[in-house]
Amino acid sequence: MAELVKRTKRSSSIWVKDRGEFLRKFGWQNGYGAFSIAQSQVGQVKNYILRQEQHHRHVSFQDEYREFLRWYNVDYDERYVWD
């Protein structure tokens, strides 16, 4: 799995950086997470992605992610969640 994530990050980084000069410094964080959704939730996820920039003006990604982990009863150690 780790090798697949590594290759995916590398190829997607190259793709993003080819999109324009302003994206040349793009880089992924060190870790990764993987989550699945039901087919019935695809529309909701697409809408979330479309409004993500606006949403994160009011709620930080970190706070939202912590809430997500609590909602699904995922144990975590704050020292290892962020780069």
PyMOL commands that set and color helices and strands:
alter all, ss='L'
color gray80, all
select helices_A, chain A and resi 2-17+21-23+39-50+52-55+61-71+78-81
alter helices_A, ss='H'
color red, helices_A
deselect
rebuild
show_as cartoon
